[in-house]
Amino acid sequence: MSDRIVLNVGNEWLVLDEPTYQAARQAARDAGYGAPPMGTANGSSEALLTAEQLSKVLQVPQSAIEQKTRERVIPCVRLGRWIRYRRLDVETALFDAGTLK
């Protein structure tokens, strides 16, 4: 087994030994790069909502949620055939779109 890691960076190849690679990965995580830990949404433990639950929270028809999802106005999380929503992400998107003010 090789102790070297080969990475494609842009149009060049970077070869690192294992300790240097691990140190670089840790430095990147410490700097905030990479995905948030599993089970969290943008660093929070916010629950995912169905279209029905989101429609009750926002007090709009479920069909409006589904339509805005198809139009890609509101963000969603796709889990196979299921679609779920993060309330904060949806409210932020609607505010940025000028729907909520």
C-alpha positions, -999 to 999 in steps of 0.1 A, spaced: 0 0 0 13 34 -10 18 62 16 12 89 -11 -20 106 -20 -25 119 -56 -49 148 -61 -61 164 -93 -60 202 -86 -72 221 -116 -49 211 -145 -21 198 -123 -15 168 -101 -5 172 -65 13 143 -46 13 144 -8 24 120 18 -3 107 42 5 130 72 7 161 51 -27 152 35 -43 146 68 -30 179 82 -43 198 51 -77 182 55 -79 192 92 -68 227 83 -95 230 57 -121 217 82 -109 242 108 -112 270 82 -149 261 76 -145 242 43 -164 210 37 -199 198 44 -214 202 79 -215 171 101 -241 145 91 -275 150 107 -273 188 106 -286 213 82 -262 242 78 -248 235 112 -282 233 129 -304 203 139 -335 217 121 -360 191 111 -370 186 75 -406 194 66 -430 179 41 -448 201 16 -480 197 38 -461 208 70 -445 237 52 -478 249 38 -492 250 74 -462 269 87 -463 295 59 -502 294 58 -503 289 21 -519 261 0 -498 229 -4 -502 233 -42 -484 267 -40 -454 250 -22 -453 223 -49 -456 249 -77 -428 271 -63 -407 239 -59 -411 230 -96 -403 266 -105 -372 264 -83 -382 294 -63 -378 276 -30 -350 252 -22 -357 216 -13 -339 185 -3 -345 154 -25 -343 121 -8 -350 96 -35 -385 102 -46 -393 123 -14 -390 160 -12 -384 178 21 -378 214 30 -357 233 56 -379 261 69 -350 286 73 -338 280 37 -373 284 23 -380 316 42 -346 330 32 -353 322 -5 -388 337 -4 -374 369 13 -346 372 -13 -372 367 -41 -392 396 -27 -421 374 -17 -416 381 20 -408 416 33 
